[in-house]
Amino acid sequence: MSRSVAIIGAGPSGCFVAQALLKADPDLQVDLIDRLPVPYGLVRYGVAADHQGTKGVVRQFARLFERQGARFVGNVEIDAALLVEVQNAYDAVVLAGGLSQDRRLGIPGEDLSGVHGAGAVTRALYDHPDADALPQLGRRVVLVGNGNVAIDLLRLLAKSPEELDGSDLGAVASEWLANSPVENITIVGRSPAEQAKFDAVMIKELGKLSGVSITVPDLPDTDSPDGAKKIDALRGLAGLSGGPKSIAFRFGMTPVAIEGEGTRVTGMRFSDGAGAQTLLPCDTVLTAVGFGAGPEALDRDRRVAEALDDGAGCLAPGLYAAGWFKRGPRGTIPDNRADAQAVAARILSDFERQPEAGKPGHAMWQGRGGIVNYADWQRIDRAELAGAADGRCRHKISTRAEMLAIVAKTEETT
């Protein structure tokens, strides 16, 4: 009997682990299990809606299921009790469910009305089934964070409706952006510009926006090749004056407090490296300072802290971690590919030192109701593509109920 591997989380890291395993040993049984009825996780719900080129990685993930024999087990919520069942049924289990909770700043005023995490906002923009409604924004926004998530949100807020053609933004998100009252966005980072977490190519993309005016502070030269790319990209934006929506970059500023009148935000206070404080007036604060483990994360922090070999992704005998679940919220899709390949190598190495397998693997799901398989996902996918509105590449279905109704309807007609 061939070895069996369950990967909990069908996002990019889970798919990369599956790719590496099946390339090395095509006889493995590999199941990708996800709590949603659809695969691809962060690619579907985290990559910006206007970055369809990046989303194209799902074409290689599709080959996992269509050519390499991996199975999709969707619409299955893995809690602690079910995880034990999965561990008993598979020779190896990989936790690759990512991180979903916006990290807090930990400063006074963070609970005022008008303060929103970028993760919560982008999940709503990208039609995640668990997202809350899109928030009401004001005219003056302070965006805290200098990673790629912050730049994605900045770019979407600054784009005109026409510049969003070709994206997969839904009708609600498109209307929300089109009717946004935002006039001014100040994006603030703790680090100096050359140490910011964003990629230089993301900054250059802002220079293509038609309706913005951008100001950038004086920037120092740097000996770091990567830092120099960021500095040069920022300098390329300086003085851009193509439209009425203003964007200002600020660096080296540490959040101190969010101020307000009553329950509503009126400004945000920062401290520079010399201890001087600056108050930026605003009526909305968006935070993009990373992610942590949400309530569905299977006690992620404890498992990682107590890992048998955290560097190799081995949490315990037969239990592994990959992606953000393992490494924390850092790294691009290519970074996570390399990490996933290392985790797969560790699994295969452990298999070589263990007795031959005899666990049932996928058979544990037989007879369980509500499971969505890869063929079911293809039906959902076809419905989304067929329903695309003018200027959009797909109509992303935003509720589990509607997804499952498509699956059920198809089953009734076959």
C-alpha positions as CSV (number, residue, x, y, z in Angstrom):
1,M,0.0,0.0,0.0
2,S,1.4,3.4,-0.9
3,R,2.0,6.1,1.6
4,S,-0.7,8.7,2.2
5,V,-0.3,12.4,3.0
6,A,-3.1,14.8,4.1
7,I,-2.4,18.5,3.6
8,I,-4.7,20.7,5.6
9,G,-5.1,23.9,3.6
10,A,-5.3,24.0,-0.2
11,G,-3.6,27.3,-0.6
12,P,-0.3,27.9,-2.4
13,S,1.9,26.4,0.3
14,G,-0.2,23.3,0.6
15,C,-0.2,22.9,-3.2
16,F,3.5,23.4,-3.4
17,V,4.1,20.7,-0.8
18,A,1.8,18.4,-2.8
19,Q,3.7,19.2,-6.1
20,A,7.0,18.4,-4.5
21,L,5.8,15.2,-3.0
22,L,4.2,13.8,-6.1
23,K,7.1,14.9,-8.3
24,A,9.4,12.9,-6.1
25,D,7.1,9.9,-5.6
26,P,4.1,9.7,-8.0
27,D,2.7,6.7,-6.1
28,L,1.9,8.7,-3.0
29,Q,-1.7,9.3,-2.1
30,V,-2.0,13.1,-1.5
31,D,-5.2,14.8,-0.3
32,L,-5.6,18.6,0.0
33,I,-8.2,19.3,2.6
34,D,-9.8,22.8,2.9
35,R,-12.6,24.2,5.1
36,L,-13.9,26.1,2.1
37,P,-15.7,24.5,-0.9
38,V,-13.0,26.0,-3.2
39,P,-9.2,25.5,-3.4
40,Y,-6.3,27.9,-3.7
41,G,-6.7,29.9,-0.5
42,L,-4.4,32.9,-0.5
43,V,-4.2,33.0,-4.3
44,R,-8.0,33.3,-4.5
45,Y,-8.6,35.5,-1.5
46,G,-5.3,37.3,-0.8
47,V,-3.6,38.1,-4.1
48,A,-5.0,41.5,-5.2
49,A,-7.9,41.3,-7.6
50,D,-6.1,43.4,-10.2
51,H,-3.0,41.1,-10.2
52,Q,-4.4,38.4,-12.4
53,G,-1.0,37.5,-13.6
54,T,0.0,36.4,-10.1
55,K,-3.2,34.5,-9.8
56,G,-2.2,32.5,-12.9
57,V,-0.2,30.2,-10.6
58,V,-3.5,28.2,-10.1
59,R,-3.0,26.8,-13.6
60,Q,-0.1,24.8,-12.4
61,F,-2.0,23.9,-9.2
62,A,-4.8,22.5,-11.4
63,R,-2.3,20.0,-12.8
64,L,-1.9,18.5,-9.3
65,F,-5.5,17.3,-9.5
66,E,-5.8,16.7,-13.2
67,R,-2.5,15.0,-14.0
68,Q,-0.7,14.1,-10.8
69,G,-3.5,12.4,-8.9
70,A,-3.9,14.7,-5.9
71,R,-7.5,14.8,-4.5
72,F,-9.4,17.9,-3.2
73,V,-11.4,17.4,-0.1
74,G,-13.3,20.7,0.3
75,N,-15.9,22.0,2.7
76,V,-14.3,20.2,5.7
77,E,-13.6,22.1,8.9
78,I,-10.7,20.4,10.7
79,D,-11.0,20.9,14.5
80,A,-8.8,19.3,17.1
81,A,-10.9,16.1,17.3
82,L,-11.0,15.6,13.5
83,L,-7.3,16.3,13.3
84,V,-6.7,13.2,15.5
85,E,-8.8,11.2,13.1
86,V,-6.8,12.5,10.1
87,Q,-3.5,11.7,11.8
88,N,-4.7,8.1,12.5
89,A,-5.7,7.7,8.8
90,Y,-2.7,9.2,7.1
91,D,1.0,8.5,7.3
92,A,1.8,12.2,7.3
93,V,-0.3,15.3,8.0
94,V,0.8,18.8,6.9
95,L,-0.8,21.9,8.5
96,A,-0.8,24.6,5.8
97,G,-3.9,26.6,6.8
98,G,-2.1,30.0,6.9
99,L,-2.8,32.9,9.2
100,S,-6.0,34.9,9.0
101,Q,-6.1,37.3,11.9
102,D,-5.0,40.9,11.5
103,R,-2.2,41.7,13.9
104,R,-2.9,44.5,16.2
105,L,-0.7,47.6,16.8
106,G,-1.1,47.4,20.6
107,I,-1.5,51.1,21.1
108,P,-4.2,53.3,22.7
109,G,-7.2,54.1,20.5
110,E,-7.0,51.0,18.4
111,D,-10.7,50.1,19.1
112,L,-12.1,53.4,18.0
113,S,-14.6,53.4,15.2
114,G,-12.8,54.0,11.9
115,V,-9.9,51.6,12.6
116,H,-9.8,48.6,10.3
117,G,-7.3,45.8,9.6
118,A,-6.2,45.5,6.0
119,G,-6.8,41.7,6.0
120,A,-10.4,42.2,7.0
121,V,-10.9,44.8,4.3
122,T,-9.2,42.8,1.5
123,R,-11.1,39.6,2.4
124,A,-14.3,41.6,1.9
125,L,-13.0,43.2,-1.3
126,Y,-12.1,39.7,-2.6
127,D,-15.5,38.1,-1.7
128,H,-14.2,35.7,1.0
129,P,-17.3,33.7,2.4
130,D,-16.3,34.6,6.0
131,A,-15.7,38.3,5.4
132,D,-17.6,41.1,7.2
133,A,-19.2,43.9,5.2
134,L,-16.9,46.5,3.7
135,P,-16.4,49.4,6.1
136,Q,-17.3,53.0,5.7
137,L,-14.2,55.0,4.9
138,G,-13.7,58.8,5.4
139,R,-11.9,61.4,3.3
140,R,-8.5,61.2,5.1
141,V,-6.9,57.8,5.5
142,V,-3.7,56.8,7.4
143,L,-2.5,53.4,6.2
144,V,0.0,51.9,8.6
145,G,2.4,49.4,7.2
146,N,4.9,49.2,4.3
147,G,4.5,45.6,3.1
148,N,2.9,44.4,-0.1
149,V,-0.5,44.1,1.5
150,A,-0.4,47.8,2.3
151,I,0.6,48.7,-1.2
152,D,-2.1,46.5,-2.7
153,L,-4.8,48.3,-0.6
154,L,-3.3,51.7,-1.4
155,R,-3.3,50.9,-5.1
156,L,-6.9,49.7,-5.1
157,L,-8.1,52.7,-3.2
158,A,-6.4,55.0,-5.7
159,K,-7.4,53.4,-8.9
160,S,-10.2,54.7,-11.1
161,P,-13.0,52.3,-12.1
162,E,-11.6,52.0,-15.6
163,E,-8.2,50.9,-14.2
164,L,-9.9,47.9,-12.5
165,D,-11.0,46.4,-15.8
166,G,-9.8,42.8,-16.1
167,S,-9.9,42.2,-12.4
168,D,-12.1,39.8,-10.6
169,L,-13.6,42.4,-8.2
170,G,-17.3,41.7,-7.6
171,A,-20.2,44.2,-8.0
172,V,-20.3,45.2,-4.3
173,A,-16.5,45.8,-4.1
174,S,-16.5,47.7,-7.4
175,E,-19.3,50.0,-6.2
176,W,-17.6,50.5,-2.9
177,L,-14.4,51.6,-4.5
178,A,-16.1,53.7,-7.2
179,N,-18.1,55.6,-4.5
180,S,-15.2,55.9,-2.0
181,P,-14.9,59.3,-0.4
182,V,-11.2,58.9,0.0
183,E,-9.3,62.1,-1.0
184,N,-6.0,61.7,0.9
185,I,-3.9,58.7,1.9
186,T,-0.8,58.8,4.0
187,I,1.1,55.6,4.1
188,V,3.4,55.3,7.1
189,G,6.1,52.7,8.0
190,R,8.3,52.1,11.0
191,S,11.4,51.3,8.9
192,P,13.5,53.6,6.8
193,A,12.5,53.5,3.2
194,E,15.4,51.2,2.1
195,Q,14.3,48.6,4.7
196,A,10.6,48.7,3.8
197,K,8.9,45.3,3.2
198,F,7.3,46.1,-0.1
199,D,8.8,45.0,-3.4
200,A,10.1,47.8,-5.7
201,V,8.0,46.5,-8.6
202,M,4.9,47.2,-6.5
203,I,6.0,50.8,-6.0
204,K,6.7,51.3,-9.7
205,E,3.1,50.1,-10.5
206,L,1.8,53.2,-8.5
207,G,3.4,55.4,-11.1
208,K,0.9,54.2,-13.7
209,L,-2.1,55.5,-11.9
210,S,-4.0,58.2,-13.7
211,G,-5.8,60.0,-10.9
212,V,-3.3,60.6,-8.2
213,S,-0.7,63.0,-7.0
214,I,2.2,61.5,-4.9
215,T,4.6,63.0,-2.6
216,V,7.7,61.2,-1.3
217,P,10.1,62.6,1.4
218,D,13.8,63.2,0.8
219,L,15.4,59.7,0.6
220,P,19.0,58.8,1.5
221,D,21.3,56.7,-0.7
222,T,22.1,53.2,0.4
223,D,24.7,50.6,-0.2
224,S,22.1,47.8,-0.1
225,P,21.3,46.6,-3.7
226,D,17.7,45.7,-2.6
227,G,17.3,48.9,-0.7
228,A,18.6,50.9,-3.7
229,K,15.9,49.4,-5.9
230,K,13.2,50.6,-3.4
231,I,14.7,54.0,-3.1
232,D,14.9,54.4,-6.9
233,A,11.3,53.2,-7.3
234,L,10.1,55.7,-4.7
235,R,12.1,58.6,-6.3
236,G,10.4,57.7,-9.6
237,L,7.0,58.6,-7.9
238,A,8.1,61.9,-6.4
239,G,6.2,64.8,-7.8
240,L,3.7,62.7,-9.8
241,S,0.7,64.9,-10.2
242,G,-1.8,63.2,-12.4
243,G,-5.0,63.7,-10.4
244,P,-6.9,65.0,-7.4
245,K,-6.4,61.9,-5.0
246,S,-3.2,62.6,-3.0
247,I,-0.8,59.9,-1.6
248,A,2.0,60.7,0.8
249,F,4.7,58.3,1.9
250,R,6.3,58.7,5.4
251,F,9.1,56.5,6.8
252,G,10.8,55.8,10.1
253,M,7.7,56.6,12.2
254,T,6.5,54.4,15.1
255,P,2.7,54.4,16.0
256,V,2.1,55.9,19.4
257,A,-1.7,56.3,19.7
258,I,-4.9,56.8,17.7
259,E,-6.8,59.8,18.8
260,G,-10.5,60.5,18.6
261,E,-13.5,62.5,19.7
262,G,-16.1,60.2,21.3
263,T,-15.7,56.9,19.5
264,R,-14.6,58.3,16.2
265,V,-11.0,58.6,14.9
266,T,-9.7,62.1,14.4
267,G,-5.9,61.5,14.1
268,M,-3.0,59.2,14.6
269,R,0.2,60.1,16.6
270,F,3.6,58.8,15.6
271,S,7.2,59.1,17.0
272,D,10.3,59.4,14.9
273,G,13.7,58.0,15.7
274,A,14.6,61.2,17.7
275,G,11.6,61.0,19.9
276,A,9.7,63.9,18.2
277,Q,6.0,63.2,17.8
278,T,3.8,64.0,14.8
279,L,0.0,64.0,14.7
280,L,-1.5,63.1,11.3
281,P,-5.2,64.2,11.1
282,C,-7.4,61.5,9.7
283,D,-10.9,60.0,10.0
284,T,-9.9,56.4,9.0
285,V,-6.9,54.2,10.0
286,L,-6.1,51.1,8.0
287,T,-3.5,48.7,9.6
288,A,-1.4,46.4,7.5
289,V,1.2,45.2,10.0
290,G,1.0,41.4,9.5
291,F,-1.2,38.5,10.5
292,G,-1.5,36.1,13.4
293,A,-3.3,32.8,14.1
294,G,-7.1,33.0,14.1
295,P,-9.5,30.9,16.1
296,E,-9.5,28.2,13.5
297,A,-5.7,27.7,13.5
298,L,-5.5,24.4,15.5
299,D,-3.5,25.9,18.3
300,R,-0.8,27.1,15.9
301,D,1.3,29.1,18.2
302,R,1.7,26.3,20.8
303,R,2.5,23.7,18.1
304,V,5.2,25.8,16.5
305,A,6.7,26.7,19.9
306,E,6.9,23.1,20.8
307,A,8.0,21.8,17.4
308,L,10.3,18.8,17.1
309,D,12.2,20.6,14.4
310,D,10.6,24.0,13.5
311,G,13.2,24.9,10.9
312,A,12.4,21.7,8.9
313,G,8.6,22.1,9.5
314,C,8.3,19.0,11.7
315,L,6.0,19.7,14.6
316,A,5.8,16.1,15.9
317,P,6.3,12.6,14.5
318,G,4.1,12.5,11.4
319,L,2.9,16.1,11.8
320,Y,4.4,18.9,9.8
321,A,3.7,22.6,9.0
322,A,4.2,24.7,5.8
323,G,3.8,28.2,4.6
324,W,2.6,31.0,6.9
325,F,1.5,28.4,9.5
326,K,5.1,27.4,9.8
327,R,7.0,30.6,9.1
328,G,4.7,33.4,10.1
329,P,3.3,36.0,7.7
330,R,6.3,36.7,5.5
331,G,7.5,35.8,2.1
332,T,6.0,35.9,-1.4
333,I,4.6,33.0,-3.3
334,P,8.0,32.0,-4.7
335,D,9.4,32.1,-1.1
336,N,6.7,29.8,0.1
337,R,7.4,27.5,-2.9
338,A,11.0,27.0,-1.7
339,D,9.9,26.5,1.9
340,A,7.2,23.9,0.8
341,Q,9.8,22.0,-1.1
342,A,12.0,21.7,2.0
343,V,9.1,20.5,4.0
344,A,8.3,17.8,1.4
345,A,11.9,16.7,1.4
346,R,11.7,16.3,5.2
347,I,8.5,14.2,4.9
348,L,10.1,11.9,2.3
349,S,13.2,11.6,4.4
350,D,11.1,10.5,7.4
351,F,9.3,8.0,5.3
352,E,12.5,6.3,4.4
353,R,13.3,5.7,8.1
354,Q,9.8,4.4,8.9
355,P,8.1,1.0,8.4
356,E,6.0,0.6,5.3
357,A,2.6,2.2,5.5
358,G,-0.7,0.6,6.1
359,K,-3.0,3.5,6.9
360,P,-6.3,4.0,5.0
361,G,-5.7,7.5,3.8
362,H,-8.5,8.9,1.6
363,A,-10.8,6.0,2.5
364,M,-11.6,7.8,5.8
365,W,-13.8,10.3,3.8
366,Q,-16.0,7.7,2.2
367,G,-19.6,8.0,3.3
368,R,-19.1,11.5,4.8
369,G,-21.7,14.0,3.6
370,G,-21.0,17.5,2.3
371,I,-17.6,17.0,0.9
372,V,-16.7,19.0,-2.2
373,N,-14.3,17.3,-4.6
374,Y,-12.2,18.7,-7.5
375,A,-14.9,18.0,-10.1
376,D,-17.4,20.0,-7.9
377,W,-14.9,22.8,-7.8
378,Q,-14.6,22.8,-11.6
379,R,-18.4,23.3,-11.8
380,I,-18.2,26.3,-9.4
381,D,-15.2,27.6,-11.5
382,R,-17.2,27.3,-14.8
383,A,-20.2,29.1,-13.2
384,E,-17.9,32.0,-12.1
385,L,-16.3,32.4,-15.4
386,A,-19.6,32.2,-17.3
387,G,-21.1,34.8,-15.0
388,A,-18.4,37.5,-15.4
389,A,-19.7,41.0,-15.9
390,D,-18.3,43.4,-18.4
391,G,-14.8,44.4,-17.5
392,R,-14.3,41.5,-15.1
393,C,-12.6,38.1,-15.7
394,R,-15.0,36.2,-13.4
395,H,-18.0,36.6,-11.1
396,K,-16.6,35.2,-7.8
397,I,-19.3,33.5,-5.8
398,S,-19.1,34.9,-2.3
399,T,-21.1,32.5,-0.1
400,R,-20.8,28.8,0.8
401,A,-24.5,28.4,0.3
402,E,-24.4,29.5,-3.3
403,M,-21.3,27.4,-4.0
404,L,-22.9,24.3,-2.5
405,A,-26.1,25.0,-4.4
406,I,-24.2,24.8,-7.7
407,V,-22.7,21.5,-6.7
408,A,-26.1,20.1,-5.6
409,K,-27.9,21.3,-8.7
410,T,-25.3,19.6,-10.9
411,E,-25.7,16.4,-8.9
412,E,-29.5,16.5,-9.4
413,T,-29.1,16.7,-13.2
414,T,-26.6,13.9,-13.5
